[in-house]
């Protein structure tokens, strides 16, 4: 299976999950937190020899997310 095909499959699964979260009217911030925790767990589990690198990667992603949120002060959280 090509990497592009695999990426498309994963993207569809994630989009379906996001739609399901929205339909169930789950709090987007809580869902975001749970997805980030899941991503960190998966990254650490798949890279047990480099936890510092994984943690640095996640910290960088969190920093980018914070900057994005801080620049959208006038918009409310939406699905």
Secondary structure, DSSP 8 states (H G I E B T S, - for coil): --HHHHHHHHHHHHHHHHHHHHHTT--HHHHHHHHHHHHHHHHHHH-TT-HHHHHHHHHHHHHHHHHHHHTTTTS----
